[in-house]
């Protein structure tokens, strides 16, 4: 296959979530000395953006997004160390976790894949993340954005507990805070004092980018 054919096939196979083929094509491209960032920015990211667009139009649903996301994640496992070597600039650092008391992570994991596909460096703290663990991780990783995920209405109050912990640690103004999860609404996000909310993974990426651009525009270089 030519490099052009590999890029097209990589785009197509990611779109349909054919993980084994996506990994195979990624390796084929690398064996032809194609740059890892070319595979990422000319095939994988555009494909995942199309997945997001189809989801928004109602042509794709959560299963299709998950399958495509997993296919992309497999390629990213292979490309990540190579991208780090080439010093590819990430657009920002996103710290993510499901709040204390909640073990749901499918939505969070999908958001992580979409964010990574869009060029963010993602640090995933997993599930059942206590406020003090978020604080410690923010101190360690210095992220641009922190994401709190909750799937249960009973764990949504942890958003406020986390916000209080950030305030107490003097970190609230250092990070953009985004919240999300099945029962979460814009109204609830506003009530707890979050900077951003998104209803799905595709919207999360757009909102994260716009919030980050807005914050950087305010900060003198």
NULO-104208 format. One line per 5 residues: number of its first residue (from 1); their letters; for each residue x, y, z of N, C-alpha, C. Coordinates in Angstrom, 1 decimal. Layout:
<sites>
NUM = A = X:Y:Z:X:Y:Z:X:Y:Z; ... .
</sites>
This chain:
<sites>
1 = XXXXX = 0.8:-1.2:0.0:0.0:0.0:0.0:0.9:1.2:0.0; 0.4:2.3:-0.7:1.1:3.6:-0.6:0.7:4.3:0.7; 1.5:5.3:1.0:1.2:6.1:2.2:-0.2:6.7:2.2; -0.6:7.1:1.0:-1.9:7.7:0.8:-3.0:6.7:1.0; -2.8:5.5:0.5:-3.8:4.4:0.7:-3.9:4.0:2.2 .
6 = XXXXX = -2.7:4.0:2.9:-2.7:3.7:4.3:-3.5:4.7:5.1; -3.3:6.0:4.8:-4.1:7.0:5.5:-5.6:6.9:5.2; -6.0:6.6:4.0:-7.4:6.5:3.7:-8.0:5.3:4.4; -7.2:4.2:4.4:-7.7:2.9:5.0:-7.8:3.1:6.5; -6.8:3.8:7.1:-6.8:4.1:8.5:-8.0:4.9:8.9 .
11 = XXXXX = -8.3:5.9:8.1:-9.5:6.7:8.3:-10.8:5.9:8.3; -10.9:5.1:7.2:-12.1:4.2:7.0:-12.3:3.2:8.1; -11.2:2.5:8.5:-11.3:1.4:9.5:-11.5:1.9:10.9; -11.0:3.1:11.2:-11.3:3.7:12.5:-12.7:4.1:12.6; -13.3:4.6:11.5:-14.7:5.0:11.5:-15.6:3.9:11.8 .
16 = XXXXX = -15.3:2.7:11.3:-16.1:1.5:11.6:-15.7:0.7:12.8; -14.6:1.2:13.4:-14.2:0.6:14.7:-13.5:-0.8:14.5; -12.8:-1.0:13.4:-12.1:-2.3:13.2:-10.7:-2.2:13.8; -10.7:-2.5:15.1:-9.4:-2.3:15.9:-8.2:-3.1:15.4; -8.4:-4.4:15.1:-7.2:-5.1:14.6:-6.6:-4.5:13.4 .
21 = XXXXX = -7.5:-4.1:12.5:-7.1:-3.6:11.2:-6.4:-2.2:11.4; -7.0:-1.4:12.3:-6.4:-0.1:12.6:-5.0:-0.2:13.1; -4.8:-1.1:14.0:-3.4:-1.4:14.6:-2.5:-1.9:13.5; -3.0:-2.8:12.6:-2.2:-3.3:11.5:-1.8:-2.2:10.6; -2.7:-1.4:10.2:-2.4:-0.3:9.3:-1.4:0.7:9.9 .
26 = XXXXX = -1.6:1.0:11.2:-0.7:1.9:11.9:0.8:1.3:11.8; 0.9:0.0:12.1:2.2:-0.6:12.0:2.7:-0.6:10.5; 1.8:-0.8:9.6:2.2:-0.7:8.2:2.8:0.6:7.8; 2.1:1.7:8.3:2.5:3.0:8.0:3.9:3.3:8.6; 4.1:2.9:9.9:5.4:3.1:10.5:6.5:2.3:9.8 .
31 = XXXXX = 6.2:1.1:9.3:7.2:0.3:8.6:7.6:1.0:7.3; 6.7:1.9:6.8:7.0:2.6:5.5:7.7:4.0:5.9; 8.1:4.1:7.2:8.7:5.3:7.7:7.8:6.5:7.6; 6.5:6.3:7.7:5.6:7.4:7.8:5.7:8.0:9.2; 5.6:9.3:9.3:5.7:10.0:10.6:4.4:9.6:11.5 .
36 = XXXXX = 4.7:9.4:12.8:3.5:9.1:13.6:2.5:10.2:13.7; 3.0:11.5:13.6:2.0:12.6:13.6:1.2:12.7:12.4; 1.8:12.1:11.3:1.0:12.1:10.0:-0.2:11.1:10.1; 0.1:10.0:10.7:-0.9:9.0:10.9:-2.0:9.5:11.9; -1.6:10.3:12.9:-2.5:10.8:13.9:-3.3:12.0:13.3 .
41 = XXXXX = -2.7:13.0:12.7:-3.4:14.2:12.3:-4.0:14.1:10.9; -3.6:13.1:10.1:-4.2:13.1:8.7:-5.1:11.9:8.6; -5.3:11.0:9.6:-6.2:9.9:9.5:-7.0:9.7:10.8; -6.3:9.4:11.9:-7.0:9.0:13.1:-7.9:10.1:13.7; -7.3:11.3:13.8:-8.1:12.4:14.4:-9.2:12.8:13.5 .
46 = XXXXX = -9.0:13.0:12.2:-10.2:13.3:11.3:-11.3:12.3:11.3; -10.9:11.0:11.5:-11.9:9.9:11.5:-12.7:10.0:12.8; -12.0:10.3:13.9:-12.7:10.4:15.2:-13.6:11.7:15.2; -13.2:12.7:14.5:-14.0:13.9:14.4:-15.3:13.6:13.6; -15.1:12.8:12.6:-16.3:12.4:11.8:-17.2:11.5:12.6 .
51 = XXXXX = -16.7:10.7:13.4:-17.5:9.9:14.4:-18.3:10.8:15.2; -17.7:11.8:15.8:-18.4:12.8:16.6:-19.5:13.5:15.8; -19.2:13.9:14.6:-20.2:14.6:13.8:-21.4:13.7:13.5; -21.1:12.5:13.2:-22.2:11.5:12.9:-23.1:11.3:14.2; -22.4:11.3:15.3:-23.1:11.1:16.6:-24.1:12.3:16.8 .
56 = XXXXX = -23.6:13.5:16.5:-24.4:14.7:16.7:-25.6:14.7:15.7; -25.4:14.2:14.5:-26.5:14.1:13.6:-27.5:13.0:13.8; -27.1:12.1:14.8:-28.0:11.0:15.0:-27.7:9.8:14.2; -26.7:9.8:13.4:-26.3:8.7:12.5:-25.5:7.6:13.3; -24.8:8.0:14.3:-24.1:7.1:15.2:-24.7:7.2:16.6 .
61 = XXXXX = -24.5:6.1:17.3:-25.0:6.1:18.7:-23.8:5.8:19.6; -24.0:5.7:20.9:-22.9:5.4:21.8:-22.1:4.2:21.5; -22.7:3.1:21.1:-21.9:1.9:20.8:-20.9:2.1:19.7; -21.4:2.8:18.6:-20.5:3.1:17.5:-19.3:4.0:17.9; -19.6:5.0:18.7:-18.6:5.8:19.2:-17.6:5.1:20.1 .
66 = XXXXX = -18.1:4.2:20.9:-17.2:3.4:21.8:-16.3:2.5:20.9; -16.8:1.8:19.9:-16.1:0.9:19.1:-15.0:1.7:18.3; -15.4:2.8:17.7:-14.4:3.7:17.0:-13.3:4.2:18.0; -13.8:4.6:19.2:-12.8:5.1:20.2:-11.8:4.0:20.6; -12.3:2.8:20.7:-11.4:1.7:21.1:-10.4:1.4:20.0 .
71 = XXXXX = -10.8:1.5:18.8:-9.9:1.3:17.7:-8.8:2.3:17.6; -9.3:3.6:17.9:-8.3:4.7:17.9:-7.3:4.5:19.1; -7.9:4.0:20.3:-7.0:3.8:21.5:-5.9:2.8:21.2; -6.3:1.8:20.5:-5.3:0.8:20.2:-4.1:1.3:19.3; -4.4:2.2:18.4:-3.4:2.8:17.6:-2.6:3.8:18.4 .
76 = XXXXX = -3.3:4.5:19.4:-2.6:5.5:20.2:-1.6:4.8:21.1; -1.9:3.6:21.6:-0.9:2.8:22.4:0.4:2.7:21.7; 0.3:2.4:20.4:1.5:2.2:19.5:2.2:3.6:19.2; 1.4:4.6:19.0:1.9:5.9:18.6:2.4:6.8:19.7; 1.8:6.6:20.9:2.1:7.5:22.0:3.6:7.7:22.3 .
81 = XXXXX = 4.3:6.6:22.5:5.7:6.7:22.8:6.5:7.4:21.7; 6.1:7.1:20.4:6.8:7.7:19.3:6.5:9.2:19.2; 5.3:9.5:19.5:4.9:11.0:19.5:5.7:11.7:20.5; 5.8:11.1:21.7:6.6:11.7:22.8:8.0:12.0:22.4; 8.6:11.0:21.6:10.0:11.1:21.1:10.1:12.3:20.2 .
86 = XXXXX = 9.1:12.5:19.3:9.2:13.5:18.3:8.8:14.9:18.9; 8.4:14.9:20.1:8.0:16.2:20.8:6.8:16.8:20.2; 5.8:16.1:19.8:4.6:16.6:19.3:3.9:17.4:20.4; 3.6:18.7:20.1:3.0:19.5:21.0:1.5:19.2:21.3; 1.2:18.9:22.6:-0.2:18.7:22.9:-0.9:20.0:23.1 .
91 = XXXXX = -2.2:20.1:22.9:-2.9:21.3:23.0:-3.2:21.7:24.4; -3.1:20.7:25.3:-3.4:21.0:26.8:-3.4:19.8:27.6; -3.4:19.9:28.9:-3.4:18.7:29.8:-4.8:18.7:30.5; -5.4:17.5:30.4:-6.7:17.3:31.0:-6.7:16.2:32.0; -7.0:16.5:33.3:-7.0:15.6:34.4:-8.5:15.1:34.6 .
96 = XXXXX = -8.7:13.8:34.6:-10.1:13.3:34.6:-10.3:12.2:35.6; -11.5:12.2:36.2:-11.8:11.2:37.2:-13.3:11.1:37.5; -13.7:9.9:37.8:-15.1:9.7:38.2:-15.1:9.9:39.8; -16.1:10.7:40.2:-16.1:11.1:41.6:-16.2:10.0:42.6; -15.9:10.3:43.9:-16.0:9.3:45.0:-17.4:8.8:45.1 .
101 = XXXXX = -17.5:7.5:45.3:-18.8:6.8:45.4:-19.4:6.3:44.1; -18.7:6.6:43.0:-19.2:6.2:41.7:-18.2:5.4:40.9; -18.6:4.3:40.4:-17.6:3.4:39.7:-17.9:3.3:38.2; -18.7:4.2:37.7:-19.0:4.1:36.3:-17.9:4.8:35.5; -17.5:4.2:34.4:-16.4:4.8:33.7:-16.5:4.7:32.1 .
106 = XXXXX = -17.6:4.1:31.6:-17.6:4.0:30.2:-17.7:5.3:29.5; -18.5:6.2:30.0:-18.6:7.6:29.4:-17.3:8.3:29.6; -16.7:8.2:30.8:-15.4:8.9:31.0:-14.3:8.4:30.1; -14.3:7.1:29.9:-13.2:6.5:29.0:-13.4:7.0:27.6; -14.7:7.1:27.2:-14.9:7.5:25.8:-14.5:9.0:25.6 .
111 = XXXXX = -14.8:9.8:26.6:-14.4:11.2:26.6:-12.8:11.3:26.6; -12.2:10.4:27.4:-10.7:10.4:27.4:-10.1:10.2:26.0; -10.7:9.2:25.3:-10.2:8.8:24.0:-10.4:9.9:23.0; -11.6:10.6:23.1:-11.9:11.7:22.2:-11.0:12.9:22.4; -10.7:13.1:23.7:-9.8:14.2:24.1:-8.4:13.9:23.6 .
116 = XXXXX = -7.9:12.7:23.8:-6.6:12.3:23.4:-6.5:12.4:21.8; -7.6:12.0:21.2:-7.6:12.1:19.7:-7.6:13.5:19.2; -8.0:14.4:20.0:-8.0:15.8:19.6:-6.7:16.5:20.0; -5.8:15.8:20.6:-4.5:16.4:20.9:-4.2:16.7:22.4; -5.2:16.4:23.3:-4.9:16.6:24.7:-4.1:15.5:25.3 .
121 = XXXXX = -3.3:15.9:26.3:-2.7:14.9:27.1:-3.6:14.6:28.2; -4.1:13.3:28.4:-5.1:13.0:29.4:-4.5:12.2:30.5; -4.7:12.6:31.7:-4.3:11.9:32.9:-5.6:11.4:33.6; -5.8:10.1:33.6:-7.1:9.5:34.1:-6.8:8.9:35.5; -7.6:9.5:36.4:-7.4:9.0:37.8:-8.3:7.8:38.1 .
126 = XXXXX = -9.1:7.4:37.2:-10.0:6.3:37.4:-11.3:6.6:38.0; -11.8:5.7:38.8:-13.1:5.9:39.5:-13.0:6.0:41.0; -14.0:6.4:41.7:-14.0:6.6:43.1:-12.9:7.5:43.6; -12.8:8.6:42.9:-11.7:9.6:43.2:-12.2:10.6:44.2; -11.5:10.5:45.4:-11.8:11.4:46.5:-11.3:12.8:46.2 .
131 = XXXXX = -12.0:13.9:46.8:-11.5:15.2:46.6:-10.0:15.5:46.8; -9.5:14.8:47.9:-8.1:15.0:48.2:-7.2:14.4:47.2; -7.7:13.4:46.5:-6.9:12.8:45.4:-6.8:13.7:44.2; -8.0:14.3:43.9:-8.0:15.3:42.8:-7.0:16.4:43.1; -7.0:16.9:44.3:-6.1:18.0:44.8:-4.7:17.6:44.6 .
136 = XXXXX = -4.3:16.4:45.1:-2.9:15.9:45.0:-2.5:15.8:43.5; -3.4:15.3:42.7:-3.1:15.1:41.3:-2.9:16.4:40.5; -3.7:17.4:40.9:-3.6:18.7:40.3:-2.2:19.3:40.7; -1.9:19.2:41.9:-0.6:19.7:42.4:0.6:19.0:41.6; 0.4:17.7:41.4:1.5:16.9:40.7:1.6:17.2:39.2 .
141 = XXXXX = 0.4:17.2:38.5:0.4:17.2:37.1:0.2:18.6:36.5; -0.3:19.6:37.3:-0.5:21.0:36.8:-1.3:21.0:35.5; -2.5:20.4:35.5:-3.3:20.3:34.3:-4.0:21.7:34.0; -4.4:21.8:32.7:-5.1:23.0:32.3:-6.6:22.9:32.7; -7.1:21.6:32.5:-8.5:21.4:32.8:-8.7:20.2:33.7 .
146 = XXXXX = -9.6:20.2:34.6:-10.0:19.1:35.4:-11.4:18.7:35.1; -11.6:17.4:34.9:-13.0:16.9:34.6:-13.5:16.0:35.7; -14.7:16.3:36.3:-15.4:15.5:37.2:-16.5:14.8:36.5; -16.5:13.4:36.6:-17.6:12.7:36.0:-18.5:12.0:37.1; -19.8:12.0:36.9:-20.7:11.3:37.8:-21.8:10.7:37.0 .
151 = XXXXX = -22.2:9.4:37.2:-23.2:8.8:36.5:-24.5:8.7:37.4; -24.3:8.7:38.7:-25.4:8.6:39.6:-25.9:9.9:40.2; -27.2:10.1:40.3:-27.6:11.4:41.0:-27.1:11.4:42.4; -26.9:10.3:43.0:-26.5:10.3:44.4:-25.0:10.7:44.6; -24.2:10.7:43.5:-22.8:11.1:43.6:-22.6:12.5:43.0 .
156 = XXXXX = -23.6:13.1:42.4:-23.4:14.4:41.9:-23.0:15.4:42.9; -23.5:15.3:44.2:-23.1:16.3:45.2:-21.5:16.3:45.4; -20.9:15.3:45.0:-19.4:15.3:45.1:-18.7:16.4:44.2; -19.4:16.8:43.2:-18.9:17.9:42.4:-18.6:19.1:43.3; -19.6:19.4:44.2:-19.5:20.6:45.1:-18.4:20.3:46.1 .
161 = XXXXX = -18.3:19.1:46.6:-17.3:18.7:47.6:-15.9:18.9:46.9; -15.8:18.5:45.7:-14.5:18.7:44.9:-14.1:20.1:44.7; -15.2:20.9:44.4:-14.9:22.4:44.2:-14.5:23.0:45.5; -15.1:22.6:46.6:-14.7:23.2:47.9:-13.3:22.8:48.2; -12.9:21.6:47.9:-11.5:21.1:48.1:-10.5:21.9:47.3 .
166 = XXXXX = -10.9:22.3:46.1:-10.0:23.1:45.2:-9.9:24.5:45.8; -11.0:25.0:46.3:-11.0:26.4:46.9:-10.1:26.4:48.1; -10.3:25.4:49.0:-9.5:25.3:50.2:-8.0:25.2:49.9; -7.7:24.5:48.8:-6.3:24.3:48.5:-5.7:25.5:47.7; -6.5:26.4:47.4:-6.1:27.6:46.7:-5.8:27.4:45.2 .
171 = XXXXX = -6.5:26.3:44.7:-6.2:25.9:43.3:-7.3:26.3:42.3; -8.5:26.8:42.9:-9.6:26.9:42.0:-9.4:27.8:40.8; -8.6:28.8:40.9:-8.4:29.7:39.8:-7.3:29.3:38.9; -6.6:28.2:39.3:-5.5:27.7:38.4:-6.0:26.8:37.3; -7.2:26.2:37.5:-7.6:25.2:36.5:-9.1:25.5:36.0 .
176 = XXXXX = -9.3:25.0:34.8:-10.7:25.1:34.3:-11.4:23.8:34.8; -12.6:23.9:35.3:-13.3:22.7:35.8:-14.5:22.4:34.9; -14.5:21.2:34.4:-15.6:20.7:33.6:-16.3:19.5:34.3; -17.6:19.5:34.2:-18.4:18.3:34.8:-19.2:17.7:33.8; -19.5:16.4:34.0:-20.4:15.7:33.0:-20.8:14.4:33.6 .
181 = XXXXX = -21.7:13.7:32.8:-22.3:12.4:33.2:-23.7:12.4:32.9; -24.3:11.2:32.8:-25.7:11.1:32.4:-26.7:12.0:33.0; -26.7:12.1:34.4:-27.8:12.9:35.0:-27.4:14.4:35.1; -26.2:14.8:34.7:-25.8:16.2:34.9:-26.4:17.1:33.8; -26.7:18.3:34.2:-27.3:19.3:33.3:-26.4:20.6:33.4 .
186 = XXXXX = -26.7:21.5:32.4:-26.0:22.8:32.4:-26.3:23.5:33.7; -27.6:23.4:34.1:-28.1:24.1:35.3:-27.3:23.6:36.6; -27.1:22.3:36.6:-26.4:21.8:37.8:-24.9:22.2:37.8; -24.4:22.2:36.6:-23.0:22.6:36.4:-22.8:24.1:36.9; -23.8:24.9:36.5:-23.7:26.3:37.0:-23.9:26.4:38.5 .
191 = XXXXX = -24.8:25.6:39.0:-25.0:25.6:40.5:-23.8:25.3:41.3; -23.0:24.3:40.8:-21.8:23.9:41.6:-20.6:24.8:41.3; -20.8:25.7:40.3:-19.7:26.6:40.0:-18.6:26.1:39.0; -19.0:25.1:38.2:-18.1:24.6:37.2:-18.0:25.6:36.1; -16.8:25.5:35.4:-16.6:26.4:34.2:-17.3:25.9:32.9 .
196 = XXXXX = -17.5:24.6:32.9:-18.0:24.0:31.6:-18.7:22.7:31.9; -19.7:22.4:31.0:-20.4:21.2:31.0:-20.6:20.8:29.5; -20.7:19.5:29.3:-21.0:19.0:27.9:-21.8:17.7:28.1; -22.7:17.5:27.2:-23.7:16.4:27.3:-23.1:15.1:26.7; -22.1:15.2:25.9:-21.5:14.0:25.4:-20.0:14.2:25.1 .
201 = XXXXX = -19.4:13.1:24.6:-17.9:13.1:24.4:-17.5:14.1:23.3; -18.3:14.2:22.3:-17.9:15.0:21.2:-18.0:16.5:21.6; -19.1:16.8:22.3:-19.2:18.2:22.8:-18.2:18.6:23.8; -17.7:17.6:24.6:-16.7:17.8:25.6:-15.4:18.4:25.0; -15.1:17.7:23.9:-13.8:18.2:23.2:-14.0:19.6:22.7 .
206 = XXXXX = -15.1:19.9:22.1:-15.3:21.3:21.6:-15.3:22.3:22.8; -16.0:22.0:23.8:-16.1:22.9:25.0:-14.7:23.0:25.6; -14.0:21.9:25.8:-12.7:22.0:26.4:-11.7:22.9:25.6; -11.8:22.8:24.3:-11.0:23.6:23.4:-11.3:25.1:23.6; -12.6:25.4:23.6:-13.1:26.8:23.6:-12.7:27.4:25.0 .
211 = XXXXX = -12.9:26.6:26.1:-12.6:27.2:27.4:-11.1:27.4:27.5; -10.3:26.5:27.0:-8.8:26.7:27.1:-8.4:27.9:26.2; -9.0:28.1:25.0:-8.6:29.2:24.2:-9.0:30.5:24.9; -10.2:30.5:25.5:-10.6:31.7:26.2:-9.7:32.1:27.4; -9.3:31.1:28.1:-8.4:31.3:29.3:-7.1:31.8:28.8 .
216 = XXXXX = -6.5:31.2:27.8:-5.2:31.6:27.3:-5.2:33.0:26.7; -6.4:33.4:26.1:-6.5:34.7:25.6:-6.4:35.8:26.6; -6.9:35.4:27.8:-6.9:36.4:28.9:-5.5:36.5:29.6; -4.7:35.5:29.5:-3.4:35.4:30.1:-2.3:36.0:29.2; -1.6:37.1:29.6:-0.6:37.7:28.8:0.5:36.6:28.5 .
221 = X = 1.0:36.6:27.3:2.1:35.6:27.0:3.4:36.0:27.7 .
</sites>
